[in-house]
Amino acid sequence: MKRKTYLALLALSGGLTMVFAANVDKCTEKFNSCTESCVNLKAQLKAHGSTPESVEGRYKECSQDCDKALKACQTKK
């Protein structure tokens, strides 16, 4: 009986550990998603034949928007 109780407690603590370990900072998660969108935008612009200057300009603007959003999110906490 002790062994079953021990195994149940071990499984429960392992499950709780995974729940807390999976708790990702929402601001960081949004920032990562935003920067990934910027990379995708850059690739799309290149694929459509935009000039390298305009591609870099739009990419930098997108990255700056991500940085601003991250700072705003972190100050709300």
N, C-alpha and C positions, 0 to 999 in steps of 0.2 A: 504494500500500500504506500509505503514511504517513497518507493521508487517512482510510482506513477505520479505522485504529488510533486516530486522533485522535477520530473520531466515536464510536467505541465507548467510549473513555474519557470523553468528554463526556456520553454517555448514562448511563454508570455513575455518574458524579459527580452528575448531576442526580437520578437515582433515590435515591442515598444522602441527598442534601439533603432530598428529600421525606420520607424515612423519619424523619430526625431532626427535621424541622420538625413532623411529625405527632405527635411524642411529647408527649402532653398529661399534665400532672400529674394523677395519679389522685385525689388529695384534692380538687382543684378540680373535676374531672369529677364526683365523687360529690356534692360540695356543690351544683353546678349542677343536678344531677338531683334532689336533695332539695328545693331551693327550687322547682323546677318542680312537684314533687309537692304542695308546700304551696299553690301557686297553684291547682292542680287541685282540691285538697281544699276550698279556699275557694269556688271556683265551684260545686262540687257541693253544699256546704252551703247556699249561697244559692239554688240551684235547687230544693232540697228544702224551702225555706221556713223555715229556721232563723232565729232572731232575730239581728239585726245584732251584738248584744253577744256572743252565743255564737260566731258566725262569726269575729269578730275575736279572741276569746280562743283558739279552736282554731288559728287561723292564727298567732298570736304564739307559741303553744306549739310548733307545728310548726317555725317559723323558729328558735326557740331550740334545738330539738333538732338542727337542721341545723348551727347554729353550734358546738354542743358536739361534734358528730361531726367537723366540720372541724378543730377544735383538737386533738381526740384523734388524728386521722389524721396531722396535722402533727407531733405530738410523737413518734409512733411512728417517724418517719423517722430 
